[in-house]
Amino acid sequence: MSNTLATLNGTLIARRILTTLLEEFPLLRLITADFSPETALYNQAIKVQLPSAFASATDYHVDNGYVARDVEQTEVTLTINKHKHVTYGFNDQERSSTDVLLIERWARNGAHALGKAMMDDLMALVTVSNFPNETILSGTPNRGDIIAAGTALNGRNVPGIGRFAVLNSTAYGALCEDTTLVANAGSPAETVRSGQLTDVHGFRALEYAQLTAGSEFRAGFAGVPEALLIATRVPVLPEDKARGGGSVEIVTEPNTNLSIQVRSWYDYALGKEFRTFTIMYGVAVGQAACLERLVTQANE
């Protein structure tokens, strides 16, 4: 089957993929992330530092002034054991015209494929064994359930800054119908137009349709950046990047350092050009106390 493609600029598509990926999957900006354009070996260990919160502030001492105290960090090791890519090819006839709209089309599709892979691996970490704390949702999820999750986090002295709540489509849709959030004079009405919630009781509310309940009754989870960790790298460059008429480059999103590698090559026998967008990454559990699972019933 032939492709309905036109001549595309690999670097431009890669940049748009990165921008679109972060827009479609905003959780990647909200958790603890070590994004980098550096290369890495598959199964290489990456160390991520998590700062520990100060239990309390210290009084100024009239004689000794500002007395410093040691800070503690929790070191978590991530393994770069995921290697994902989006690859496609198109022949000389298919490259006969140029249509800039195809750049947008490939950016959306490529971003979704790569972002979903990272999100699914992060979601797989949110289990009873990794995060034992849970809030049981009411029959129809509402603002009160988010408040209850926040209260539970407060009880464990989890900071209120940077909180997020990730919900499956059923729970998110129920919140969108909660009139205390979307149909009173004190709340903006943007949800009705965009389908996206604003902050709910101090939490950035996010929907992830692929978050499924499985055997653990998961409707979602609430937490702060230290709960989940992700580190990204790109594959080691070939020794001879020009061999075979191909090229390899790394494209980086400047605000986050999230990077993907772009590989382009041409098969003269087939008369076909190929392009790959690839990324390597690892995910890990951070601090278990910093995440509250939202479930439809208690796990037995």
MARMARTI-718293 format. One line per field, with one value per atom (N, C-alpha, C): residue in three letters; residue number from 1; x, y, z. Coordinates in steps of 0.05 Angstrom, whole numbers, plus 5000, padded with zeros to 4 digits. Example, Ala and Ser with C-alpha at 12.3 -4.5 7.8 and 13.67 -1.06 7.14 Angstrom:
residu: c(ALA	ALA	ALA	SER	SER	SER)
num: c(1	1	1	2	2	2)
c1: c(5264	5246	5264	5257	5273	5258)
c2: c(4886	4910	4934	4955	4979	5001)
c3: c(5156	5156	5156	5142	5143	5157)
end
This chain:
residu: c(MET	MET	MET	SER	SER	SER	ASN	ASN	ASN	THR	THR	THR	LEU	LEU	LEU	ALA	ALA	ALA	THR	THR	THR	LEU	LEU	LEU	ASN	ASN	ASN	GLY	GLY	GLY	THR	THR	THR	LEU	LEU	LEU	ILE	ILE	ILE	ALA	ALA	ALA	ARG	ARG	ARG	ARG	ARG	ARG	ILE	ILE	ILE	LEU	LEU	LEU	THR	THR	THR	THR	THR	THR	LEU	LEU	LEU	LEU	LEU	LEU	GLU	GLU	GLU	GLU	GLU	GLU	PHE	PHE	PHE	PRO	PRO	PRO	LEU	LEU	LEU	LEU	LEU	LEU	ARG	ARG	ARG	LEU	LEU	LEU	ILE	ILE	ILE	THR	THR	THR	ALA	ALA	ALA	ASP	ASP	ASP	PHE	PHE	PHE	SER	SER	SER	PRO	PRO	PRO	GLU	GLU	GLU	THR	THR	THR	ALA	ALA	ALA	LEU	LEU	LEU	TYR	TYR	TYR	ASN	ASN	ASN	GLN	GLN	GLN	ALA	ALA	ALA	ILE	ILE	ILE	LYS	LYS	LYS	VAL	VAL	VAL	GLN	GLN	GLN	LEU	LEU	LEU	PRO	PRO	PRO	SER	SER	SER	ALA	ALA	ALA	PHE	PHE	PHE	ALA	ALA	ALA	SER	SER	SER	ALA	ALA	ALA	THR	THR	THR	ASP	ASP	ASP	TYR	TYR	TYR	HIS	HIS	HIS	VAL	VAL	VAL	ASP	ASP	ASP	ASN	ASN	ASN	GLY	GLY	GLY	TYR	TYR	TYR	VAL	VAL	VAL	ALA	ALA	ALA	ARG	ARG	ARG	ASP	ASP	ASP	VAL	VAL	VAL	GLU	GLU	GLU	GLN	GLN	GLN	THR	THR	THR	GLU	GLU	GLU	VAL	VAL	VAL	THR	THR	THR	LEU	LEU	LEU	THR	THR	THR	ILE	ILE	ILE	ASN	ASN	ASN	LYS	LYS	LYS	HIS	HIS	HIS	LYS	LYS	LYS	HIS	HIS	HIS	VAL	VAL	VAL	THR	THR	THR	TYR	TYR	TYR	GLY	GLY	GLY	PHE	PHE	PHE	ASN	ASN	ASN	ASP	ASP	ASP	GLN	GLN	GLN	GLU	GLU	GLU	ARG	ARG	ARG	SER	SER	SER	SER	SER	SER	THR	THR	THR	ASP	ASP	ASP	VAL	VAL	VAL	LEU	LEU	LEU	LEU	LEU	LEU	ILE	ILE	ILE	GLU	GLU	GLU	ARG	ARG	ARG	TRP	TRP	TRP	ALA	ALA	ALA	ARG	ARG	ARG	ASN	ASN	ASN	GLY	GLY	GLY	ALA	ALA	ALA	HIS	HIS	HIS	ALA	ALA	ALA	LEU	LEU	LEU	GLY	GLY	GLY	LYS	LYS	LYS	ALA	ALA	ALA	MET	MET	MET	MET	MET	MET	ASP	ASP	ASP	ASP	ASP	ASP	LEU	LEU	LEU	MET	MET	MET	ALA	ALA	ALA	LEU	LEU	LEU	VAL	VAL	VAL	THR	THR	THR	VAL	VAL	VAL	SER	SER	SER	ASN	ASN	ASN	PHE	PHE	PHE	PRO	PRO	PRO	ASN	ASN	ASN	GLU	GLU	GLU	THR	THR	THR	ILE	ILE	ILE	LEU	LEU	LEU	SER	SER	SER	GLY	GLY	GLY	THR	THR	THR	PRO	PRO	PRO	ASN	ASN	ASN	ARG	ARG	ARG	GLY	GLY	GLY	ASP	ASP	ASP	ILE	ILE	ILE	ILE	ILE	ILE	ALA	ALA	ALA	ALA	ALA	ALA	GLY	GLY	GLY	THR	THR	THR	ALA	ALA	ALA	LEU	LEU	LEU	ASN	ASN	ASN	GLY	GLY	GLY	ARG	ARG	ARG	ASN	ASN	ASN	VAL	VAL	VAL	PRO	PRO	PRO	GLY	GLY	GLY	ILE	ILE	ILE	GLY	GLY	GLY	ARG	ARG	ARG	PHE	PHE	PHE	ALA	ALA	ALA	VAL	VAL	VAL	LEU	LEU	LEU	ASN	ASN	ASN	SER	SER	SER	THR	THR	THR	ALA	ALA	ALA	TYR	TYR	TYR	GLY	GLY	GLY	ALA	ALA	ALA	LEU	LEU	LEU	CYS	CYS	CYS	GLU	GLU	GLU	ASP	ASP	ASP	THR	THR	THR	THR	THR	THR	LEU	LEU	LEU	VAL	VAL	VAL	ALA	ALA	ALA	ASN	ASN	ASN	ALA	ALA	ALA	GLY	GLY	GLY	SER	SER	SER	PRO	PRO	PRO	ALA	ALA	ALA	GLU	GLU	GLU	THR	THR	THR	VAL	VAL	VAL	ARG	ARG	ARG	SER	SER	SER	GLY	GLY	GLY	GLN	GLN	GLN	LEU	LEU	LEU	THR	THR	THR	ASP	ASP	ASP	VAL	VAL	VAL	HIS	HIS	HIS	GLY	GLY	GLY	PHE	PHE	PHE	ARG	ARG	ARG	ALA	ALA	ALA	LEU	LEU	LEU	GLU	GLU	GLU	TYR	TYR	TYR	ALA	ALA	ALA	GLN	GLN	GLN	LEU	LEU	LEU	THR	THR	THR	ALA	ALA	ALA	GLY	GLY	GLY	SER	SER	SER	GLU	GLU	GLU	PHE	PHE	PHE	ARG	ARG	ARG	ALA	ALA	ALA	GLY	GLY	GLY	PHE	PHE	PHE	ALA	ALA	ALA	GLY	GLY	GLY	VAL	VAL	VAL	PRO	PRO	PRO	GLU	GLU	GLU	ALA	ALA	ALA	LEU	LEU	LEU	LEU	LEU	LEU	ILE	ILE	ILE	ALA	ALA	ALA	THR	THR	THR	ARG	ARG	ARG	VAL	VAL	VAL	PRO	PRO	PRO	VAL	VAL	VAL	LEU	LEU	LEU	PRO	PRO	PRO	GLU	GLU	GLU	ASP	ASP	ASP	LYS	LYS	LYS	ALA	ALA	ALA	ARG	ARG	ARG	GLY	GLY	GLY	GLY	GLY	GLY	GLY	GLY	GLY	SER	SER	SER	VAL	VAL	VAL	GLU	GLU	GLU	ILE	ILE	ILE	VAL	VAL	VAL	THR	THR	THR	GLU	GLU	GLU	PRO	PRO	PRO	ASN	ASN	ASN	THR	THR	THR	ASN	ASN	ASN	LEU	LEU	LEU	SER	SER	SER	ILE	ILE	ILE	GLN	GLN	GLN	VAL	VAL	VAL	ARG	ARG	ARG	SER	SER	SER	TRP	TRP	TRP	TYR	TYR	TYR	ASP	ASP	ASP	TYR	TYR	TYR	ALA	ALA	ALA	LEU	LEU	LEU	GLY	GLY	GLY	LYS	LYS	LYS	GLU	GLU	GLU	PHE	PHE	PHE	ARG	ARG	ARG	THR	THR	THR	PHE	PHE	PHE	THR	THR	THR	ILE	ILE	ILE	MET	MET	MET	TYR	TYR	TYR	GLY	GLY	GLY	VAL	VAL	VAL	ALA	ALA	ALA	VAL	VAL	VAL	GLY	GLY	GLY	GLN	GLN	GLN	ALA	ALA	ALA	ALA	ALA	ALA	CYS	CYS	CYS	LEU	LEU	LEU	GLU	GLU	GLU	ARG	ARG	ARG	LEU	LEU	LEU	VAL	VAL	VAL	THR	THR	THR	GLN	GLN	GLN	ALA	ALA	ALA	ASN	ASN	ASN	GLU	GLU	GLU)
num: c(1	1	1	2	2	2	3	3	3	4	4	4	5	5	5	6	6	6	7	7	7	8	8	8	9	9	9	10	10	10	11	11	11	12	12	12	13	13	13	14	14	14	15	15	15	16	16	16	17	17	17	18	18	18	19	19	19	20	20	20	21	21	21	22	22	22	23	23	23	24	24	24	25	25	25	26	26	26	27	27	27	28	28	28	29	29	29	30	30	30	31	31	31	32	32	32	33	33	33	34	34	34	35	35	35	36	36	36	37	37	37	38	38	38	39	39	39	40	40	40	41	41	41	42	42	42	43	43	43	44	44	44	45	45	45	46	46	46	47	47	47	48	48	48	49	49	49	50	50	50	51	51	51	52	52	52	53	53	53	54	54	54	55	55	55	56	56	56	57	57	57	58	58	58	59	59	59	60	60	60	61	61	61	62	62	62	63	63	63	64	64	64	65	65	65	66	66	66	67	67	67	68	68	68	69	69	69	70	70	70	71	71	71	72	72	72	73	73	73	74	74	74	75	75	75	76	76	76	77	77	77	78	78	78	79	79	79	80	80	80	81	81	81	82	82	82	83	83	83	84	84	84	85	85	85	86	86	86	87	87	87	88	88	88	89	89	89	90	90	90	91	91	91	92	92	92	93	93	93	94	94	94	95	95	95	96	96	96	97	97	97	98	98	98	99	99	99	100	100	100	101	101	101	102	102	102	103	103	103	104	104	104	105	105	105	106	106	106	107	107	107	108	108	108	109	109	109	110	110	110	111	111	111	112	112	112	113	113	113	114	114	114	115	115	115	116	116	116	117	117	117	118	118	118	119	119	119	120	120	120	121	121	121	122	122	122	123	123	123	124	124	124	125	125	125	126	126	126	127	127	127	128	128	128	129	129	129	130	130	130	131	131	131	132	132	132	133	133	133	134	134	134	135	135	135	136	136	136	137	137	137	138	138	138	139	139	139	140	140	140	141	141	141	142	142	142	143	143	143	144	144	144	145	145	145	146	146	146	147	147	147	148	148	148	149	149	149	150	150	150	151	151	151	152	152	152	153	153	153	154	154	154	155	155	155	156	156	156	157	157	157	158	158	158	159	159	159	160	160	160	161	161	161	162	162	162	163	163	163	164	164	164	165	165	165	166	166	166	167	167	167	168	168	168	169	169	169	170	170	170	171	171	171	172	172	172	173	173	173	174	174	174	175	175	175	176	176	176	177	177	177	178	178	178	179	179	179	180	180	180	181	181	181	182	182	182	183	183	183	184	184	184	185	185	185	186	186	186	187	187	187	188	188	188	189	189	189	190	190	190	191	191	191	192	192	192	193	193	193	194	194	194	195	195	195	196	196	196	197	197	197	198	198	198	199	199	199	200	200	200	201	201	201	202	202	202	203	203	203	204	204	204	205	205	205	206	206	206	207	207	207	208	208	208	209	209	209	210	210	210	211	211	211	212	212	212	213	213	213	214	214	214	215	215	215	216	216	216	217	217	217	218	218	218	219	219	219	220	220	220	221	221	221	222	222	222	223	223	223	224	224	224	225	225	225	226	226	226	227	227	227	228	228	228	229	229	229	230	230	230	231	231	231	232	232	232	233	233	233	234	234	234	235	235	235	236	236	236	237	237	237	238	238	238	239	239	239	240	240	240	241	241	241	242	242	242	243	243	243	244	244	244	245	245	245	246	246	246	247	247	247	248	248	248	249	249	249	250	250	250	251	251	251	252	252	252	253	253	253	254	254	254	255	255	255	256	256	256	257	257	257	258	258	258	259	259	259	260	260	260	261	261	261	262	262	262	263	263	263	264	264	264	265	265	265	266	266	266	267	267	267	268	268	268	269	269	269	270	270	270	271	271	271	272	272	272	273	273	273	274	274	274	275	275	275	276	276	276	277	277	277	278	278	278	279	279	279	280	280	280	281	281	281	282	282	282	283	283	283	284	284	284	285	285	285	286	286	286	287	287	287	288	288	288	289	289	289	290	290	290	291	291	291	292	292	292	293	293	293	294	294	294	295	295	295	296	296	296	297	297	297	298	298	298	299	299	299	300	300	300)
c1: c(5017	5000	5018	5012	5028	5020	5038	5033	5025	5007	4999	5016	5042	5061	5074	5085	5100	5127	5144	5171	5168	5182	5180	5207	5209	5234	5236	5255	5257	5260	5277	5282	5257	5243	5219	5198	5195	5175	5183	5209	5218	5212	5217	5211	5182	5165	5137	5127	5140	5133	5138	5161	5167	5148	5141	5122	5095	5086	5059	5058	5079	5080	5076	5090	5088	5061	5049	5022	5001	5004	4984	4986	5011	5016	5030	5015	5027	5038	5030	5042	5072	5083	5112	5126	5113	5124	5121	5103	5095	5109	5119	5133	5163	5179	5208	5220	5232	5242	5271	5286	5314	5315	5307	5307	5335	5346	5372	5377	5393	5402	5426	5435	5459	5452	5472	5468	5472	5461	5464	5463	5474	5472	5446	5435	5412	5418	5400	5404	5424	5431	5449	5434	5447	5435	5439	5417	5417	5409	5424	5417	5403	5380	5363	5362	5367	5367	5340	5328	5303	5309	5305	5310	5290	5298	5280	5270	5245	5233	5243	5246	5253	5228	5232	5210	5200	5219	5212	5234	5227	5247	5261	5284	5301	5301	5301	5302	5329	5329	5354	5366	5392	5406	5422	5417	5429	5459	5471	5500	5512	5499	5511	5499	5478	5467	5451	5456	5442	5458	5450	5465	5455	5473	5466	5462	5446	5443	5445	5452	5456	5429	5430	5406	5409	5387	5387	5374	5385	5374	5370	5348	5344	5353	5370	5380	5366	5354	5339	5353	5357	5370	5349	5350	5333	5349	5337	5350	5338	5354	5345	5340	5316	5310	5286	5278	5257	5269	5264	5274	5252	5240	5216	5223	5208	5213	5187	5187	5167	5182	5177	5192	5173	5179	5162	5180	5170	5184	5166	5177	5161	5179	5167	5183	5185	5199	5205	5179	5160	5135	5120	5121	5106	5119	5144	5159	5157	5139	5138	5126	5113	5100	5105	5099	5104	5078	5072	5047	5054	5056	5065	5045	5020	5001	5008	5023	5031	5051	5066	5083	5067	5045	5028	5016	5009	4996	5016	5040	5060	5069	5069	5076	5056	5030	5010	5011	5014	5014	5040	5062	5087	5088	5078	5078	5060	5037	5019	5031	5044	5056	5078	5096	5119	5110	5092	5082	5066	5049	5033	5050	5072	5090	5102	5110	5121	5100	5076	5055	5046	5044	5035	5055	5081	5101	5100	5094	5090	5065	5043	5018	5022	5039	5043	5056	5068	5081	5061	5037	5018	5002	5013	5001	5000	4985	4982	5009	5026	5051	5070	5069	5087	5076	5050	5037	5013	5017	4996	4974	4977	4957	4935	4910	4888	4864	4850	4825	4803	4782	4760	4740	4735	4718	4688	4673	4644	4632	4606	4593	4598	4595	4602	4624	4648	4671	4664	4672	4666	4688	4684	4704	4711	4691	4696	4717	4718	4738	4767	4769	4795	4804	4784	4790	4800	4787	4795	4823	4830	4858	4878	4871	4888	4892	4870	4872	4891	4889	4907	4936	4941	4969	4978	4961	4968	4976	4961	4966	4994	5005	5032	5053	5045	5063	5074	5058	5066	5062	5081	5078	5054	5042	5019	5026	5052	5060	5064	5054	5059	5041	5018	5000	4985	4981	4966	4948	4927	4909	4905	4912	4908	4884	4865	4840	4834	4821	4812	4788	4779	4758	4732	4725	4700	4700	4722	4724	4727	4743	4747	4720	4705	4680	4660	4661	4643	4650	4676	4684	4675	4676	4668	4638	4623	4594	4587	4608	4603	4597	4573	4564	4579	4591	4606	4632	4640	4665	4659	4638	4634	4609	4592	4567	4560	4580	4574	4590	4582	4593	4623	4632	4660	4679	4669	4687	4685	4708	4707	4691	4679	4662	4678	4704	4720	4716	4711	4707	4685	4664	4641	4650	4668	4677	4699	4719	4743	4743	4726	4727	4749	4764	4786	4780	4786	4782	4805	4798	4819	4827	4844	4853	4829	4831	4810	4822	4815	4824	4855	4868	4897	4911	4896	4907	4903	4924	4921	4908	4883	4868	4874	4881	4889	4873	4867	4854	4873	4873	4888	4870	4860	4839	4849	4875	4885	4891	4885	4888	4864	4870	4849	4849	4826	4824	4839	4837	4850	4838	4856	4847	4849	4859	4864	4845	4823	4802	4812	4832	4844	4826	4819	4805	4825	4847	4867	4885	4899	4917	4923	4930	4937	4965	4981	5008	5023	5049	5067	5091	5108	5129	5147	5152	5170	5159	5134	5122	5132	5135	5142	5167	5184	5208	5211	5222	5228	5254	5270	5295	5295	5303	5305	5333	5341	5366	5361	5382	5380	5401	5397	5416	5444	5464	5491	5492	5506	5508	5525	5518	5535	5563	5583	5611	5614	5600	5601	5573	5566	5538	5531	5551	5546	5545	5552	5553	5526	5525	5500	5482	5493	5477	5457	5460	5441	5451	5434	5442	5429	5442	5432	5435	5414	5416	5398	5404	5389	5374	5348	5332	5321	5324	5318	5297	5277	5258	5271	5275	5293	5283	5257	5247	5251	5251	5252	5277	5290	5313	5304	5278	5268	5279	5291	5304	5297	5297	5294	5315	5322	5341	5327	5336	5324	5344	5336	5353	5339	5354	5343	5362	5352	5368	5352	5367	5354	5363	5344	5350	5348	5372	5373	5359	5361	5348	5318	5307	5278	5268	5287	5278	5260	5269	5251	5268	5257	5270	5256	5272	5262	5270	5253	5259	5250	5267	5261	5263	5244	5245	5246	5267	5271	5280	5272	5279	5283	5301	5305	5298	5287	5279	5277	5274	5268	5250	5234	5216	5220	5213	5216	5197	5193	5177	5195	5184	5198	5193	5179	5172	5143	5139	5112	5092	5101	5082	5071	5084	5076	5054	5042	5021	4998	4974	4949	4934	4930	4914	4884	4870	4841	4828	4813	4802	4772	4758	4729	4720	4738	4731	4758	4756	4781	4792	4819	4832	4833	4826	4826	4852)
c2: c(4976	5000	5025	5044	5068	5088	5106	5126	5152	5167	5193	5214	5215	5232	5251	5273	5291	5294	5311	5315	5328	5317	5326	5333	5352	5359	5345	5326	5310	5326	5347	5363	5378	5389	5404	5386	5362	5343	5336	5331	5323	5345	5369	5391	5393	5389	5390	5366	5343	5319	5325	5337	5342	5362	5383	5403	5391	5375	5363	5342	5327	5306	5318	5340	5352	5365	5374	5386	5364	5342	5320	5305	5303	5288	5306	5324	5344	5332	5308	5296	5294	5291	5288	5313	5336	5361	5363	5348	5352	5332	5310	5291	5298	5285	5289	5276	5293	5284	5292	5274	5279	5275	5297	5296	5306	5293	5300	5292	5308	5301	5282	5274	5257	5229	5215	5187	5169	5145	5125	5097	5079	5051	5039	5020	5006	4992	4994	4983	4998	5022	5039	5050	5052	5063	5093	5107	5136	5143	5159	5166	5193	5193	5217	5224	5250	5259	5272	5263	5275	5289	5316	5330	5323	5320	5315	5342	5342	5367	5373	5399	5408	5404	5391	5387	5414	5432	5458	5478	5504	5525	5528	5542	5545	5574	5579	5606	5619	5645	5660	5662	5657	5658	5684	5699	5726	5725	5704	5703	5688	5667	5650	5656	5673	5680	5658	5656	5636	5610	5593	5567	5548	5538	5519	5491	5476	5448	5431	5406	5389	5383	5381	5374	5345	5331	5303	5300	5281	5275	5245	5237	5209	5204	5184	5178	5153	5157	5135	5128	5102	5093	5084	5097	5089	5073	5054	5039	5046	5055	5061	5035	5024	4998	4998	5022	5024	5038	5027	5039	5038	5062	5064	5080	5075	5090	5092	5111	5114	5115	5096	5095	5093	5107	5105	5110	5103	5107	5116	5130	5137	5138	5131	5127	5153	5151	5175	5188	5172	5183	5197	5186	5198	5224	5228	5252	5274	5271	5289	5317	5319	5345	5352	5376	5386	5396	5387	5396	5399	5424	5429	5418	5414	5403	5375	5360	5333	5334	5356	5359	5358	5372	5372	5344	5331	5304	5284	5284	5265	5272	5298	5306	5296	5298	5289	5259	5244	5215	5205	5217	5209	5216	5239	5248	5230	5222	5205	5178	5167	5140	5139	5159	5159	5167	5187	5195	5174	5160	5139	5117	5110	5090	5097	5122	5132	5132	5142	5144	5116	5097	5070	5058	5062	5051	5065	5091	5105	5095	5091	5082	5054	5038	5011	5010	5033	5034	5039	5050	5058	5034	5018	4994	4995	4976	4974	4970	4953	4947	4970	4987	5010	5034	5038	5061	5051	5044	5031	5050	5076	5095	5099	5097	5100	5115	5129	5142	5128	5118	5105	5126	5127	5147	5142	5163	5160	5148	5143	5130	5144	5170	5187	5205	5203	5219	5249	5264	5292	5307	5333	5350	5340	5329	5319	5297	5281	5259	5271	5292	5305	5318	5330	5342	5320	5297	5275	5266	5264	5256	5277	5303	5324	5323	5317	5315	5292	5270	5247	5254	5268	5277	5297	5315	5334	5319	5298	5282	5269	5265	5254	5276	5301	5324	5326	5319	5322	5351	5365	5393	5397	5421	5427	5438	5444	5456	5434	5439	5420	5396	5397	5374	5370	5344	5337	5313	5310	5287	5276	5251	5238	5219	5221	5206	5192	5169	5156	5171	5164	5180	5181	5159	5158	5177	5176	5194	5223	5228	5255	5266	5250	5259	5266	5250	5256	5283	5288	5314	5337	5333	5354	5360	5341	5345	5355	5358	5367	5397	5404	5432	5451	5441	5458	5467	5453	5460	5476	5469	5481	5498	5500	5514	5532	5546	5567	5592	5613	5640	5641	5625	5627	5610	5595	5578	5586	5585	5591	5570	5578	5560	5548	5550	5540	5510	5495	5466	5459	5474	5469	5471	5490	5494	5475	5472	5457	5428	5421	5394	5389	5410	5408	5423	5409	5422	5441	5461	5477	5463	5476	5464	5457	5434	5426	5423	5441	5441	5438	5454	5455	5433	5417	5396	5403	5399	5401	5376	5378	5354	5346	5321	5311	5285	5281	5257	5239	5213	5194	5170	5169	5150	5121	5116	5089	5079	5096	5087	5069	5043	5023	5013	5003	4994	4968	4949	4923	4910	4897	4884	4901	4926	4943	4967	4966	4986	5015	5018	5045	5063	5086	5107	5130	5130	5151	5152	5174	5179	5209	5217	5244	5245	5265	5265	5291	5290	5312	5301	5318	5309	5287	5286	5266	5237	5234	5207	5189	5201	5185	5198	5181	5190	5180	5196	5188	5201	5185	5196	5188	5206	5200	5205	5189	5192	5184	5187	5178	5156	5139	5118	5129	5112	5119	5123	5144	5150	5129	5123	5105	5116	5099	5109	5125	5117	5132	5140	5165	5173	5177	5181	5187	5161	5138	5114	5107	5099	5091	5114	5138	5161	5170	5161	5169	5191	5201	5221	5216	5224	5221	5247	5257	5282	5280	5297	5298	5324	5323	5348	5350	5374	5379	5401	5396	5416	5434	5460	5477	5482	5481	5488	5465	5440	5417	5400	5403	5386	5358	5353	5328	5326	5303	5300	5274	5275	5250	5250	5226	5223	5218	5232	5230	5216	5194	5179	5179	5188	5188	5174	5157	5144	5137	5132	5127	5101	5085	5059	5064	5063	5069	5047	5023	5001	5004	5011	5014	5041	5060	5087	5098	5092	5099	5111	5132	5146	5137	5133	5124	5144	5146	5164	5151	5154	5143	5165	5166	5183	5164	5166	5146	5158	5145	5155	5131	5134	5114	5126	5110	5121	5099	5108	5090	5104	5089	5100	5086	5100	5088	5101	5087	5097	5116	5139	5158	5154	5173	5171	5162	5139	5127	5144	5159	5175	5198	5205	5228	5222	5198	5191	5178	5185	5174	5162	5136	5123	5129	5133	5138	5113	5099	5073	5073	5054	5053	5035	5018	5003	4993	4986	4978	4952	4951	4926	4907	4883	4863	4848)
c3: c(5000	5000	5000	4982	4981	5002	5009	5029	5015	5026	5016	5031	5024	5037	5018	5029	5013	5025	5013	5024	5051	5071	5098	5109	5126	5139	5166	5169	5193	5218	5217	5241	5249	5229	5235	5248	5236	5248	5276	5281	5307	5328	5321	5339	5345	5325	5329	5346	5341	5357	5387	5393	5421	5434	5419	5429	5433	5413	5415	5437	5440	5460	5488	5494	5520	5525	5503	5505	5510	5496	5498	5524	5535	5559	5580	5591	5609	5635	5642	5666	5664	5640	5637	5646	5646	5657	5687	5699	5727	5746	5736	5753	5752	5769	5769	5744	5727	5701	5697	5686	5678	5648	5634	5605	5595	5575	5566	5537	5523	5496	5496	5519	5521	5511	5500	5492	5516	5514	5536	5524	5539	5531	5541	5526	5536	5562	5581	5608	5625	5617	5633	5657	5680	5704	5705	5712	5715	5743	5757	5785	5785	5799	5802	5831	5837	5865	5872	5894	5904	5930	5931	5956	5977	6002	6024	6035	6043	6053	6081	6086	6114	6131	6154	6172	6184	6189	6200	6194	6196	6194	6220	6219	6243	6252	6278	6288	6283	6276	6274	6302	6304	6330	6332	6353	6356	6356	6367	6368	6343	6335	6313	6286	6285	6260	6246	6220	6204	6204	6222	6225	6204	6188	6167	6179	6166	6173	6148	6152	6129	6116	6090	6074	6066	6063	6056	6028	6013	5987	5985	5972	5967	5938	5935	5909	5898	5875	5862	5836	5831	5806	5786	5763	5740	5721	5708	5687	5660	5642	5615	5600	5603	5592	5573	5564	5544	5520	5497	5472	5451	5446	5429	5404	5383	5358	5342	5324	5303	5277	5258	5233	5210	5188	5165	5140	5116	5092	5069	5050	5026	5002	4979	4955	4939	4916	4900	4889	4882	4871	4893	4917	4940	4949	4941	4950	4929	4910	4887	4893	4915	4922	4951	4958	4986	4997	5021	5035	5064	5074	5101	5122	5114	5133	5142	5125	5132	5155	5159	5182	5207	5207	5231	5235	5214	5216	5228	5218	5228	5257	5263	5290	5310	5304	5322	5326	5303	5305	5319	5312	5325	5355	5361	5389	5406	5395	5410	5415	5395	5397	5418	5416	5435	5463	5465	5491	5505	5490	5502	5513	5499	5509	5537	5539	5565	5587	5580	5599	5609	5591	5598	5618	5613	5632	5659	5659	5685	5699	5685	5697	5709	5697	5707	5734	5742	5769	5791	5784	5805	5813	5831	5841	5872	5883	5912	5925	5914	5926	5926	5905	5903	5919	5918	5932	5948	5973	5989	5997	5996	6006	5985	5994	5976	5987	5969	5976	5960	5973	5959	5950	5924	5912	5920	5920	5924	5899	5899	5876	5850	5850	5827	5835	5824	5832	5830	5851	5852	5866	5870	5882	5910	5925	5952	5952	5931	5930	5927	5911	5908	5934	5948	5974	5994	5993	6011	6005	5979	5972	5982	5979	5988	6019	6033	6062	6070	6056	6061	6056	6035	6029	6051	6059	6080	6106	6112	6136	6136	6112	6110	6105	6109	6106	6078	6058	6030	6022	6009	6002	5984	5985	5969	5942	5937	5912	5891	5867	5845	5845	5859	5860	5834	5827	5803	5810	5794	5796	5768	5764	5738	5741	5723	5725	5699	5701	5676	5665	5641	5628	5644	5656	5672	5695	5711	5734	5725	5704	5695	5684	5669	5659	5681	5703	5726	5738	5741	5752	5734	5708	5689	5692	5703	5707	5736	5752	5780	5779	5786	5783	5802	5823	5841	5827	5806	5791	5766	5752	5725	5722	5742	5739	5762	5772	5792	5786	5798	5791	5798	5816	5825	5809	5790	5774	5744	5730	5702	5686	5664	5648	5625	5625	5602	5598	5619	5617	5597	5597	5579	5550	5544	5517	5509	5526	5519	5527	5547	5558	5577	5585	5603	5629	5651	5677	5684	5699	5712	5737	5754	5778	5797	5810	5829	5856	5874	5902	5903	5887	5888	5871	5856	5839	5810	5794	5765	5756	5746	5738	5709	5706	5679	5673	5648	5639	5624	5630	5614	5609	5584	5577	5580	5576	5577	5606	5626	5653	5660	5662	5666	5695	5703	5731	5736	5718	5722	5747	5763	5787	5812	5808	5831	5833	5817	5818	5814	5798	5795	5779	5790	5776	5770	5784	5781	5805	5806	5829	5832	5856	5861	5874	5868	5879	5873	5878	5873	5857	5846	5828	5839	5864	5875	5875	5868	5868	5845	5822	5798	5785	5774	5761	5733	5715	5688	5679	5665	5653	5624	5607	5578	5568	5549	5534	5505	5489	5461	5456	5436	5430	5423	5427	5420	5389	5381	5353	5338	5313	5297	5294	5290	5287	5262	5241	5216	5208	5216	5212	5183	5166	5138	5121	5132	5117	5106	5080	5068	5061	5060	5052	5073	5097	5118	5136	5154	5173	5200	5221	5248	5262	5275	5290	5315	5334	5359	5360	5365	5367	5395	5406	5435	5438	5455	5463	5483	5478	5494	5523	5528	5555	5574	5565	5583	5578	5556	5548	5538	5535	5524	5495	5489	5463	5449	5423	5407	5386	5377	5356	5329	5309	5282	5264	5252	5233	5206	5185	5158	5140	5121	5102	5077	5056	5030	5018	5009	4996	4966	4953	4924	4908	4917	4901	4902	4925	4928	4918	4917	4912	4934	4959	4981	5004	5016	5038	5064	5085	5111	5132	5152	5175	5201	5221	5247	5268	5286	5310	5334	5350	5371	5397	5419	5446	5464	5484	5504	5531	5550	5575	5596	5621	5643	5662	5677	5697	5724	5745	5772	5792	5813	5836	5851	5859	5875	5905	5917	5946	5948	5960	5960	5975	5995	6011	5994	5972	5956	5936	5937	5918	5932	5925	5936	5913	5913	5893	5897	5875	5876	5865	5882	5874	5878	5863	5865	5888	5898	5922	5934	5959	5973	5962	5961	5953	5976	5971	5993	5994)
end
